[in-house]
């Protein structure tokens, strides 16, 4: 059963760079970024730059019976919903009929890195208004009034992580294998793996993997800045420079990304466009020595090795590697150590893609796979935006701020998160 070949037949992408996979790819080719400045008086510069999706459009009409439930979708889930519908439309699987596939054979896996409803942030607008920005001087009468007017009474319902699954399942009538992963960045790749396995193991005929995230609200940005993960943005939007020796952190964004998977023979019978083939996955957790949560010395080496072994390919078979590229000092150094260990002798091109959109948490995993698939179709290794020069000990690695030619149809995409969790996937494009 595990021999069933899994192919990509639909892709949906909603980011600050554009709406749809093609528009995003054109932006990447043109070396554009969706990261812009959003001035706010009294706010640190580091929190004034982010990638923000300005408008969300759905490719299908939403029925009235579902519209009332859509208000429970938080920001990231709304973007994931739009991306999933875009992927389904792109796949031309016959929605809403899909008569050839029963609802129980349609799998749906969600990955969310959305932090828009953390802790007490639902209360933040009322608190901010009651203090006029002076946090030690609060007007409790005003706070009481603003609580009634500014706090959404559905805040608790909006914080439920699997609301997106409920909305998509109801709209698409997907009732097969499913789950929602609410974790750090790698869960996007892990959702894709679960979707692919559901088809390989003959538990589903169609599977959709969705990644979504929103890190642009004031509360999560404040926490990310406090952890020292955000760039100080001294060079504006160009400050997000993964693997560059001047890197000082990432710039956040929000977005949604989705991929439709099918068994190859089924896709061929219906004349589907096949964008790529899923070859193998790798997952690992690397622990750093000592107390606290830190980045291990080689955070992605094990997951890379496992993915290559699972796919049955050698690293020299790859056209390029799309690493995580957080842009943080320690994180990028750990990833460069990993890449140096597995790829240094093979001159594999590397490209980090997050500066185009901002770091979108779990959405970035799937978004970068989509961009990479489109790159392979045009024999292009995307450029690493804002990159100039890395540390001397890594100068032999093939990082470039210009596009490079593809030398094969296969690529490796990698993601990792705080605590040493990592995932990787090998895909054959075209």
N, C-alpha and C positions, 0 to 999 in steps of 0.2 A: 504493500500500500504506500510505502514511503518513496516509491519510484515515480509517482505522478509528478510530471514537470509543471512547475508553477511559473506563469508569465504575467507580466504587467500589461493590462489592457486599458487602463484609464488613470488619469492624473488630474488632481485639482489643487490649486494653490492660491492662497489669498495672503498677501504680505503688503508691507509699506511700499514695496517696489512695484507692485501691480496686482491685477486680478487675473487669474488663470496662469497655467504653466507657461504658455507661449509668451505672454507679456512679461512675465518674470525673467524668462530666458533671454528675451531681447534686451531687457535692462542689464542683465549680467554681461552680455556680449558688448554692450555700449559702455561698460564700466561705470554704471550709475549706482547710486545708493538711495534707499528709501529713508535713511536716517536724516532727520532734520532737527533744527532747534525749535523749541517751544518755550519762549521766554516767560518767566514767572518771577515777579519781584520777590526778593528775599529767599529765593531757592538757589541752592548751590549749582554751579555750572554743570557739574556731573549729572544732575537730575533734570537738566533742561534739554538734553539731547536723547532722542529715542526714535525708533521706527514705529510709526502709527498708521494703521489702516484707516483711511479717511472715510470710506464708504463701503458698505457691504450689500451685495446684490445676490439674490437667489435665482438660479436658472430655471426654477419651476415655481408655480404658484403654490403657496402654502394653504391647505384647506382650513376652513374656519374652525373646525373642531381641534386642530392642532395649534392654531394661532394663540389661543388663550394660554397654552402651556409654554409657548416660546418665551414668555416673560421670565421664566425661571432659569433661562440660559444666561450664564455670566458672559463677560466679554470674550474670553477665549473660546468658550463653547459655541458662541454665535459664529465666530470665524471658522471653527472646525466644521460646523453645520454647512456653511457656505462652500467650503472646500470639498466636503464629501459629496454634496450634490453636483459640484462641478466635475468631480472625478467620475461619478456615475453617468453624467451626460456625455462626457468625453469617451466613455467606454462603449456607448451605444448598446447597452445590454437589454434594451427594450423596456425600460422603466416607463410607466408604472406596471405594465403587464407581466413581463418576465415569465411567461407561461411555461417555458421549458424548465424552469428551476423552482422547486417548491420553497416556500418561506423557511422551512426547516433545514434547507441546504444552503442558506445564505448566511455567512459568518460576518461578524462585525466586532472589531477590536479598536478600542479608543485609548489613546495616551494623552494625558493632560498634565501640563506643567503650569497650569493657570494659578496665579497667586493674587487674583483680584479680590478675593474674599477671605483674607487672612485675619485671624484673631478678631480685633475690634475695629477693623478698618471701615466697616459699614457705618460706624458711628463718627468717623472722621469729619465729614462735611458739617455736621452739627457742632462738633467740638471746635472746629476751626472758626466757624461763624460766631460762636459765643465768646471767643477770646480775642478776636480781631488780630490774630497772629501773636499775641502776647500770652504765652502758655501758662504763666503763673498768675494771670489776671483773668479769671473766668467769671462770666455773668451767668449765674445758675438759672435765673428766671428766663433769660434769653435762650440758654441751653435747652430748657424744658420745652419752650415753644418751637425751637428749631428741630428738636428731636421728632416732633409730630410732623413737621413739614419736609425734613430732609432725609430722614432715615426710612429706607424702604422696608415696609412691614414683612416683605418676603425674603429678607436678608438670609435667614437660616436655610430656606429652600434653595436659594441661589448658590449656596456654598456646597451643595451636594455634588460630588464629583461625577456621578454617572447620569446627570441630567441630559448630557449630550447623547449618550447611548439611548436613553428612553425616547428622545425626540426623533433620532434617526431611525431607530427600530420601528417606531410607529409610522413614520413617513415612508420608508422604503420597504416595509414589511419584511425585515430581516429578523428571522427568529431561530437561526441556527447557533453554532458555537459563538460565544461572546464573552467579553470581559472589559472592564475599564481599569487601566493602570494609572494611578496618580502618584507620580514620583518625580525624580530628577530627569535630566535630559535623555539618558539612554532609553527611557521607556518608550520613546517613539520607535526606535529600532526594534525593541522587544515586542511591541504591538504588531509590527510588520512580520516578525518571525512567527508569532502565534497565528496570524492570518495565513501565512504560507503553509505552516504545518497542518492547519485545518484542511487544506486542500490536498496536500501530500498524503495525509493519512485517510483520505476519502471520507472525511466528515462533513465536507462542504464542497460545492461546485463553484461558488462565487464568494469572495471575501473582500471586505473593505477594511483597510487600516487607516486610522485618522490620528493625526497629532495636532494638538492645539496648545496655545499658551499666550499669556499676556503678562508682561512684566513692566508695564508702563504707568501703572497707577502710583500715586505718591507713596503709599505705605510699602509695597514691595521694593520700590526704588530706594526708599530710605533705608530699608534693611540691607539691601544689596550694597549700597554705598557704605553703610556701617561695617560690613564684612570686608571692605576693601576690594570688592570685585569689580566695581565700575571704574571706567576710565575717568580721569579728571577733565577730559575733553578740552585740553588746552589748544588743540588744533581743530576744534569743532568736530564735524562729522567724520573727518579724516583721522580722528584719534583712535578709531578701532583698527588696530593693525596687528592681527595675529602673527606670532612668530618673529615679528620685527624686534630688534634689540631695544627699541624705544617704547615697546608696548607697556601699558599701565592699567589694563583692565578692559572689560567689554562695554558695549553700549546696548541696552536692552531694546526689545521690540515686541510686537504682538503679531499673531498670524495663525493660519490654519493650513494644513497640508493633508492630502489624502491620496491613496493609491488603491486601485481596483485590481484584484488578482483573480486569475482563472487557471484551470487546468489547460495545458497547451492544446490538446486535440479538440476540446470543446470550443476553445477560442477560434481555432482554425475553421471548424465547421460553420461557425456563424459569420466568418469573414472579418473578425475583429482585427484592429490594428494592434500589433504586438510591439511594445516599446522596449521590452527587455525580459530577461529570464532570471529568476531568483536562483542563485547557485549555492550559497551557504551562509551560515551565521556563526557568530562567536559571542560569548558572554563571559565576564569575569568580574571578580571583586578583588582589588589589590589594597591591602591595608598598609598604611604608613606606620613606621615605628614611633613609639613614644605616645604620650597622652594627647588628647584632643583630636580634632578632625583636621587632617592635613592631606596633602597630595603625595602619594607614594612616588618613588623614584622613577618607575616606568609604568604609568597608569594604564596604558592601552596595549602593552606588548602581548599579554596573554590572550586577550580577545581577538587581536589580529591573527595570531598563530592558529587559534581555534577556528576562526572563520575560513582561513585559507585551507586548513585540513578538511573542514566540513565540506568545502566547495570542491576539493580535489584539484586545486590549482597551486602553482608556485608563484611566489611574489613577482617573479620576472615576467609572468603572463599578464600582469596588470598594465593598463594604459596609464592609470594614475590612482592616487590615494587622496580622498577627501577627508582630512582629519577634523577633529572637533574644533580646534582653534579658538579657545575661549579668549585669548588675548591677555590673560593674566600672567604675571611673571613666573610664578611657580608652576601653574597649570601647563603653560606652553613648554616650559623647560622639561617637565615630566613627559609630555607627549613627544617632544623632540628626542628625548632619550629613547623612547619606545621606537620611534620611526628610525632613528639611527641604528638601533639594534637589529631591526628586521629588514630595512630597506636600503641601507647605506651602500651596499655593494652592488646594487642593481639599477641605480640611477632612475628611480621611479619619480615621475613628476608629482608634485604635491600642490593642492589648492584648497585654501580655507575660504569658506563661502559666507560666513555670518556677517561680515561688514556690509554686504549688499542689502540686508534686511534688518539688521540688529539681531541680537540673540533672542530667539522666540521659544526657548525651552524645548519641550517635546515636539513642537511643530518644526523646529530646525532640523531634526533628524530626517524626517520624511521629505521636507522641502529640499534638503541638500541632495537626497537621492534623486528627486525629480530633476533638479538642475543638472546633475551629473549624467542622468540618462539622456537628456536632451543634448548635452555636450558630446557624448559619444556618438549620437546620431549625426552630428555635424563634424565629427573628428576633431573636436576642440577640447583641450584641457582649460577650464576657466582660469582667469587670472586671480591672484590673491590681492584684493583691493587694499590699497594704502601700504603694501609691503615695500620695504626698501632694502634692508640688510639685516640678517640675523646675527647671533653671536658667532664668533670666529670658529668655535668648535663644531658648529653645525653648518658652516658655509658650503660644505660639499653636498648638502641636500638640495634637491631641485625645487626650490621655491621661486616664484616669479610673479611680478606685478603686470606681466603681459600674458596673453594667451599662448599656449604651447600646443603642438600637434599631438593627436592621439596616436599611439603605436599599436593599440589592440582594441578589442571591444569590451574588455572587462575592467571594472574598477572596484575599489574598496572604499566604503564609507564608514566612518568611525564616530562614536559619541562617548562621552564620559561625564560623570557628575561628582559632586562633593562626596567624599567617603570612599572613592576608588571604584565605584560601580562603572562598568563600561560595556559597550556593545559594538559589534561590527557586522557588516553584511557585504558579501561579494555578489555583484550583479553583472550579467553579460548584457550589454545593450544591443540596439538595432534589431 
